[in-house]
Amino acid sequence: MLDAVVKSLGTILEPEDMKRVREAYAIAADYVVGNSAEFAHLRPQRLRTRLAHIVIRLARDGESDPRTLSEQALSGLRGEILPRPAVSAAPPGAEERKPA
């Protein structure tokens, strides 16, 4: 699956980078399996694909340590749990009024 995701992203990784990606993906996937309730918001197939995308993008951007890749990828998945809307001082649609 990782090779297909790399290809779909148009990413070129050296063999040693792919080895690190595979290792990071395995570490993160093992964590997800052991903590499935934490990621219940994602369908299983979507979870695997998102995890692969995140790990590959991080590796492409220069991260090379498999543990760091897996930790950052898991953080990325967790960020999808509760996206926080921007906080606004005024209610939506309300315009600020200047004193007369």
N, C-alpha and C positions, 0 to 999 in steps of 0.2 A: 504494500500500500504506500509506503513512504516514497518509493521510486515514482509512482504515479502522481503523487502530490508534488514532488519536486518538478516533474515534467509539466504539470498543470500550472505551476507558478512561473514557469520559464526560468527556473533557477538552475545554475550549474554549480555543482559542488564537487570538489576533489574527493577521491576515494577515502582519504583519511577523515575528511569532514563528514562524509556520509556515515562512516563508522561511528563518529561521535554523535551524530544525529540519531542513529539507531540506538545507541546506548542511552542517550538522554530520553528518547521516546519510551524505551523499555522501563527505565526508572520511573518516569511519570505515569505510565500506564499501570505499573504495579501499584503505585500509590492510589490511583483512581479506583482500581479493583478493590483495594482494601478499605476505601473510604467512599464507596459508591453513593451514599446518601448525600454527601457534600456536593455531588455533581448530578443529582437527580433531575435538575432543571434542563439538562441536555439529553436528547435521545442518544442511545448508545452509538449509533453510526455517526451522528453529528459530533459526538464527543471525540471519537477517534480521529475524525477528519480535522476538527478544530485543533486538537492537540498536535497532530502532524504539521499543520500549517504554522502554528506558533513556533514549534521547535525549529522548523526549517527556516523561517524568517529570522529568528534570533541567530541561528548559525550563519545565515547569509550576511547578517549585519555585523558579524565578527566575533560573536561569543563562541568560545571553543571548549570550555569545560562542560562535560556532560551533566554533572550535578547542578551547575548553575543554569544550564539550559533547561533542565527538567524543572527546577524550582521556579524559574521565570515563566515557563510555559504553564505550570499549575496556577501561578498567580494570575496569568492572563485568563485562564478558564474561570477562576473564581471571580474575576472582574465582570464576567458575563452573568453572574448570579443576580445581582441587584444593581442594574445601571441606575446611577443617581442623576436625576434631572438637575439642570442648572437652577441655582437658587436665585430668586428674584425678590427684590424688596417690595415691588408692587404686584398685585394680582395680575394674572395673564390678561392681556387686552386693555389694561388700564394705562392711561398716559399720565405722565407727571404733569401736574398743574403748577404753574408759577403764580406766586401771590400777586394780586392786582394792585 
